[in-house]
Amino acid sequence: MNKKIFVFLSILIVSAMALAGCRNHTGEGLPVNETEAAGEGREQEKKILRVSEAFVLETLNPHLDYQGWYTSIYGLTEALFAMDDQSSVKPVLAESAEAEGNEWTVKIKENACFSNGNPVTSGMVVRNLKNAGEINPRFSNLLDYNYKIIDDKTFRITTVEVYPTLLNDLASPELAIVDLDNSGDMAKELVATGPFVISKFEPGGTVEVARNDKYWGGEVKLDGAVFYYMPEADTSLMAMQNGELDSYTSVTSDAAEIYGQAPDTYKLVTVPATRLQFYILNENRLGAPVRKAINLAVDSEAIETYLNGTVTSTSGPFSPTAAYGKAAKAAVDPEGAKELLEADGYILNVDGYYEKDGQVLSLNIAYYAARSLDTLAALMQEQLGKIGIKVTLTCEEDPDGTYIATGDFDLALYCMIADKASDPYYFISCTLAEGAPYNCGGFSNGKAQAWIDELKVETDREKRAELANRIVQLAIDEDAFGYVALFNKTTVMRKGVTNVSENCPFDFYFLTADTDMD
């Protein structure tokens, strides 16, 4: 694949779309300073940041699925706690939390309030936690806890057993605290605590936010922001070059190279991050020899080279510098992969593909276009083709609503934050535990599940790391998953734009009260 030609053609193809798409939005629905830009220049007294997002938002309910990541990005919602730039838990709406055994006492900040001026109370917080537990399977454990309201600003959570990572859970943006009495069904309206409020919401399209004039956390510097849905990376590049965007994250290597050539116009910030590119091998469709052959053929270091500067190849889901990131995988071995297939009865046909009993070994790779997964899919198709495996690609816009939910794939590509809070339990419980939402390829191992149950309650950090390494290694050895690369988080800003969480390794933060622009 000729990288330069591919990028050049992609830019030519999307240029007209990018221009038309953004300009169509400026005709209606954009803030006043945008629509007057052509004739009068941007109003200096109005600061409206223009941003692209690669994912579509269908509802404003932060408790559903991963919607809270995007309401957090938009500056609409806040949780009791959050992750800081050093990957440590910090209080936000909470003042403090103290643990004694399996009891946690949480105090809420006295001045914390919603955008309508109503105070954040213990009763409302508990209702939010229970609501999230009811509608989001990943937080169903919240329904198992006992809650006691001590006063308007203090409450107690009693977990079933000692649960050392409760604060990590409470820092999840999906556990945003909203005014449940004044947010309707949260499909198109939302009253929350963030520095911004919703001003216009098109499900599946543009999102506009405005300053929260009653923000409890201090002065909000921007007047508002507009988030355009742009799933294709080249569209964001062209829109940025055309002056129609001010900032965005998940910048590709080719775009970064272009921005780097204009340092007087753009500022690029790259930080090591925790978002993982990986694939799930469907054990319900693929036998052990085929799965092993696939993992021997996928060359993550070659993929890192191709995605120059945006990812770092990895053996496991966590950084190798972490105590729980010591997993190892077999070296790339295309010839060994072929030997495995031939030992399993496959014969190379005249077209260069393996077949058995008259059936060509053909795999379907399901993916979505964001997070460079389209490029990853194409590279894997090429690498697997070289060892005689035919690959077809299926692109879906909503992976969680399609192949992740149905299991209709041979290989499923996905990208998610693996290390949300400097602890391995979140990712392991989401992908390797029985019944987990991303354990959709048939992985089931009693030994692994016993270790996962032990990890959930273990308080000793060294023992937690040891358990995590054992669990991940077992999944690798079974060829249930393939871990490809950890993203570096790269943010581009037009000169004058500041404080878009560019130094934070987590990409579920973006707008803050301190976000500003010249």
N, C-alpha and C positions, 0 to 999 in steps of 0.2 A: 504494500500500500504506500503510495507516494504522498507523504504527509503534506508537503507544501501545495501540491496540486489539489488535494482534497479540500484543504482550508480555503484556497483561492476560489474554487468552484462553489463551496458552501457559502462564502460571503457574497459572491455574485448572485446566487439564487435567493438568499434571504434579504438582500438589500432593499429591494422594492417592498417586500413584505414588512420589513422593520419600519421603513418610512411611512408606509400607508397605515400600518397598525397603530403606531404612536400618534400620528397626525389625526387619525380618525378619533382617537380619544380626546385630543385637544379641542375638537369641535364642540363636544358636549361632555359635561361631567367633570372636567378638570377645574381646579381652583381658578379664581379670577385672574391671578397673575399669569397663569399659563395661557389662557385664551387671548390675552392682550399682548403676549410676547412679540408676535410678528409685527404689530403696528407701533407699539409704544415701548417695547423692551420690558423686561421683568420688573414688576413693582418692587422697589427696593425695600419698602416697609413690610412686605410679605415674604416670609421665608418658607417656601414649600419644597421639600426634598422629593426628588423623583427617583424611584428605585424599581428595579425589576426583581421578580421572584419566579423561580422555576417550578413552583408547585401551586396548584389551584386550591382555593379555599371555598368549600361549599356551605359552610355554616360558621357562625361566630361562637358556637358552644365550645369553650376551651376544654371541657371534660370529655368530649368525644374523641376517640381515636388519638391522633396526634395534632388535633386542631389547636391545642394550647400552645404548640410551638410557634404557630403563625400569629396568633393573637399576641404572643410575647414579642415576636419580631416586630410587629406593628406598634408596639408600645402601649397596647390596650390593657393588658393584664399583668398581674404580679402574683406570685405565690408567697407563702410564709417565709420561704428561704430561697436562695438562688446560688448559682456557682459563680465564683469570681474568676479573675484572669489567671490565677494560680491553681485553678481547679479545686478550690476549697469551698466548703459550704459557708455562706454568709447570711445573716438575718436580713429580711426585707420588711414584710409586714409584721413579722415576729420581732419582739424585743429580745427574747431569750428562750432557751429550752433546756431543761434539766432532767436527767434520767436517774432513776433509782430502780434497779432491776428491770422489770418489764413495764414500769410506769414512767411516762414522760409528761412533765408539766410545762406548758407553753404559755408564754405571756405575749400579748399583742401590743404593738406600739400605741400609745395613747392618742396620737394625732392621726393614725391611719384612718382614711375615710374613702368612700366611693366618690365617683365623679358627680353624683347628685348631692353630695354633702353629707349623706348618711354615714355614721361611724361604722367601722369594721368591728363587729362584736364576736365574742366567743361562740354564741349561738349560731350566727351566720357562718362562721368558719366551719363548725362541725357539720352544718347542713351541706356545705360545699363538699367536704371530704366524703360524706355519705353519698352525695349525688354522683360524684366521680366514681366511687366504688360500684354504684348500681349500673352505670352506663358504659364504663370502660373496663373490659375484662382484665387489663394489665394492673388495675388497682382494686380488684375485687377483694383483696385482703383487708382493705379498709373497713369492710362490712363485718369483719370478724372481731374488731376491736370494740372495747367499751369506752364511752366518752362521758366525761363529767364536767359540767359547766361550774366553775368555781366562782367567777364573777364576770362582769361584762368584758373584761380584758384578759381573763385567765381560764384555761381549760386543761383537762388531763386526759391523756390517751393511755389506756391499758391494753397492751398487746397480748396475744395468746401466750406467747413465750418471749424470751429475751430477743429483741430485734435490733441489732446494732446499727442498721442502715436506715432507720426510720427518717432521720433528717434528710438523707439523700432522697428518699421518696418525696418528702414534703418540699424539696427544692425543685421537683419536676414541674415544668410549666403547665402540664396538664392539670395540676392541682391548683390552678389559679383560683383566687377568691373573688367571687362576683356577687352582686346584689340580686339574689334569686327572686326577691319579691318585685323587682322593677325591671327585669330583663326579658320579660315575655318567655318565649320558648328558646331564646338565644339563637334562633335561626338567622335573623337579620338585625337584631338589636341586642345591645349589651351594655350593662352598667357595671363597670369594674373600677380598679384602683390605679391604673397606669397613667403615665403622663399625657396620654392621648385618648381621645374618644372617637368613635366611629362617626363619620360624616356622610359616607356613601359606600354602599356595599353591593357589589354585583356578584352573586354566587357563581363561581367559575370564571371570574373576570377581575376587573379593577377594584381596588380597595383604597378608599380615601380616609385619612384620619385628620383630626384637628386638635389643637392644643386643649388639654384639660385645664380649664381656668380654676378649678378647685383642687388641683393636684396637691396632695398632702406632703409630698416629698420635696417641695421647693419650686423654684422658678423653672419653667419649661421654655427653652430658648427658641425652638422652631414654632412657626404658626401651624404647620401641618406637614403631611407627606402623602404622596400618591404611590401606590404599589401596583405595577403592571404585571400581568401574568405573561411571562415569556419563557416557555419551556425549552427553547432552543438557545444554546449558548451564543451562537453566532448572531442571533437577533439582538441580544443584549449588547454585544460588541458594536454592532452597527449603530444601534440607538445611542450608545455612549459617544461614539465618534461624531454622530450627527448633532450632539448637544441636547438630546432628548432625555437623557438620564444623568443623574448626579452621582450615583453610587450603586454597587451591587456586590454580592459575594459569590463564591464558587467560580472564580475567574479561571478560565482554561489556560493552558500553557501558551497556546498560540496568541490568545488575547493579551496575556501578561507580557509577552514579547513585544507586541505592538504598543501597549501602554508604556512599557519601559523605555521606548524610543522617544517619548514625549514627556519628560519629567517636569517640564514647566506647566503642563496641562493636567497631568494625572499623578496621583499618589497611590502607590501599591504597598500593601502591608501583608506579609505572609508569616503565619505562626504555625507551629506544629499543632495538629488537632487530633481529634479522636474519632472522626467519622470514617467508617470502615467500608470498603468495597469487598463484597464477598458473594459467593454463590452457594446455593443449596442443591445437593445432588438427590434426586428423587429415588429413594431406595425401593419404592413401590414399583418402579419401572426399570431401574438399572441394577444389574447384578454386581456383585463385589468386584469381579475382574474389570468390568467396564468402568466402574467408578474409579478404581485405582489407576487405570490407564488414563482417564481424563485428568486426574490430578498430577500424574507424571508428565503430561503434555503441556499443561498450562504454565507458562513461564512468567511469573509475576515480576521478575527483574527486567525482562524485556518490555513488559507493560509499563513499568516505572520509567524506563528510558524513553519510551514513546510519549508518555504524558509528562514530559520534561518539567520538573519543578513543582508539579501539583500534587504528586503522591509519593509515598515511600513504600516500597514493597515490604510485605510482612509475612511471617510464618503463622501467626495467630491473630486473634482479634485485638490484642492489646499491645501497647508499645513495649518493645523488648527491654526498655529501661525500668519498667514496672516490675515489682517482685512477682506479680501474677502474670507476667508476659513472657514466660520462658518456654512456650510451646515450640516444637520443632516439626518440620515437615520434610519429606523426602526431596532430594535434589531432582531437578528437571531431567527426565530421561526418556526422550521420544522412542529410542530403540527398545528400551525396556517396556514401554507402553505397548508397542507393537507385539512384542513377545507374549505379553499377558493376553492380548486379544487372540492371538493365534493359538495359544494354549487353551483358550476357552472355545475353540472351534471355529473362529472366524477365518475367512480366506479373502485375500485381496483380489478384487475383480478387475476387469479390464479398464474400468473408469477410475481406478485408484482408490476405491472405497472398500472397506471390509464388509463382508456379508456372511450370513450363516443361515442355512436352510432356505436359501433363495431370498432372504430378507436383508436389504442393505442396512448397515448400522447407521441410522439417521437420528439425530437428536434435535429437539426443539429447545432453543434458549429463549426464555421469556425475560424481558427487561423493560425498563422505562428510560426515557431519553436523558433525564437529568443526571447530575453528578458524574458526568463522563461515562455513564453506563452504556450509552450507545457506542462509544469508542471501544470500551472494554468488550462488548458483545462482538464487535467486528474483529477485534484482535484474537479473541478466543476462537471464533469461527475459523480464522486463518490458521491458528496454531493446531487446532484439532483436525483441520483438513489435511495438514501435513502428515499426520499419522494415520490417515485413512478413515476418519470419522466425518460423515456428512452432517452439516449443521444448517438448520433453518432458524431464522430469527423472527421472533414475535414481539412487537413493541406495543406496550399498553400504557395508557396515560395514568391509570390509577392501579398500581400494583397490589395495594392492600385489598381493593375491591374486586380484583380479578385473580391472577394466578396464585397469589399468596393465600387468598381465601379458598380457592377451589382445588389447589394442588395440581392444576393442569399444566405441567411442564416436565421436562427432563432435567434441565438446569434452570434455576431461577436466580437472576442477578438482583442484588439488593444493596442498598447503602444506608447505613444508620450509624448514629453515635453509639459506639461500643462501650465507652468509658464515661458515663455521665457524671460520676462524682468520685473519681479516684477509688473506685471499688468495682470488682468484677461481677458482683451478683446480678446486677440489672441485666447485662447482656446475656449472661449464661441462663438466667431464668426465662428470658424472652425467646431464646433460640434453641436451647438444649433440654429444657425441662419438658416432661410429658404434658401434652395439652397446651404448650406455649404457642403464641400466635405465629411465631416464625419457625417453629418446628413443624414445617408443613411438607417435609420430604420423607417422613417415615422413620426418623431416628428414634429408637427406643432401646434403652439400655438400663437394666436394673441397677447396676453398679454406679453408673453415672447419676441416676436419680437419687440414690442414697447419699452420694457425695453432695449433690445439690441441696438436699434437705439439711445436711450437716452444715453446709456453707451458709445457709440462711440464718442460722442462729449462732454460729461461731463468732466469738468476740476477739480472739487473739489474731492480730494482723498477719503474723507469720503463718499461722495455720490456715487462715483464709487464703493466702497466696498459694500455699501448697495444694489445698483442695482445688482451687481454680485451675492451676496448672494441670492437675491430674484429669479433671473433667474435660478441659479443652483438648488435651493430648489424646484422650480416648476417642473423641469425636473426629479428630484428624486421622487417627489410625484406622477408624472405620470408614474413612472417606465419605463421611456424611456431609461435610462442608469443605469449601475451598476458600481460604482467606487470601485475598489478593494484595490489597494495599490500604494504607492509612492516608487519608487526605491531609495535605497541608491546607489550612484555611487562608485563602487569598482574597482580599477585599480591594476593590479599586474605588477611589474617590476623586471626584473633580477637585482641583485645588481650591481650598477654602472650606471644604467639608471636613468636619471633625467629629470625633466621638460617636462612631457608628458601631461600637463594640468590636472594633477591628483587631484589638489585642486579646480578645477573649477566644479561647479555643473552641467554644461551643457556638454552633451556628443557629441556636434558637433564641439568641439575643441580637438585637440590632438597634432600634430606636430607644433612646433614653431621654431623660429630661435635659441632659447635657449635650445632646446631639445639636450641632450648629452648622451654619454655612454663611459665607460672606454675602 
